């Protein structure tokens, strides 16, 4: 049986951030490059059925960006600590342990191990590019292998292609992978969801506002609807991260609004969220934002996004009047 192995080096990382190597994040360029690779894979019909990644920050985020750009859920990624700082032997152990049902596998990791694995697997040798970089950041090698994963051996593979993100379009097709409109971000960025977190105390409705990431104005939790997740689940994730609250998100939206960003129009579906737990400040991921319970009237006065005002009124009708 023919199998395919996609070897991907992580995207460009940010050396200016003062963290240890394992936690070093991607630069914005690294994120965009990973997304371009993901779109290209989907357009070529090369979506993997298994994704295995180093859990180091720059690698796992590369894997997430690639998967989401393909329209796949990041939940399919299997983190494997053996890939971090691994040599060919450790990487071979990962490959030989892959499930037999996996026909096309994406392996995301680091140099020099990934280059060494590539040159060991390919029978006829690999031509080094003129700049001397075989696997520059976010470069993808596509290999064809015969036999099963357990039998992977030296020279068992043939290199089908070597794709650098710099050779791919800078913009992203919209509204889908074959779209003829081009935008600054992958198509899924423009479909978003939000919640208005609320509680009822002494018969009075209160809603929770948080400050924006740069603490310039008041907002409610909002984010991109992640591929593989419902708008409600995506919005609940944003509420947990941005507002530090958990609860039940309504099945029906209060409505939607639109705004311009990334060279296009984003559509945001807004849902009510009955708060069941407020995460303590010490455990809240984004506590730098600040949060405050206010009346609906105060919320209408403070919110920058004026399109939310009628949706607040719809929430009042739903909760207090039913």
Secondary structure, DSSP 8 states (H G I E B T S, - for coil): -EEEEEEEE---B-TTS-S-GGG--B-HHHHHHHHHHHHHHHHTT---SEEEE--SHHHHHHHHHHHHHTT--GGGEEE-GGGTT--HHHHHHHHHTS-TT-SEEEEEE-TTHHHHHHHHHBTT-----TTS-SS-TT-EEEEEEES-GGG--TT-EEEEEEE-GGGS-SSEEESSTT-SEEESS-GGGGEEEEEEEEEEETTEEEEEEEE-TTSSSEE--EEE--TTS-HHHHHHHHIIIII-EEEEEEEEEEEEEEEEETTEEEEEEEEEEEEEEE--GGG-TTTTS-EEEEEHHHHHHHBS-GGGHHHHHHHHIIIII-
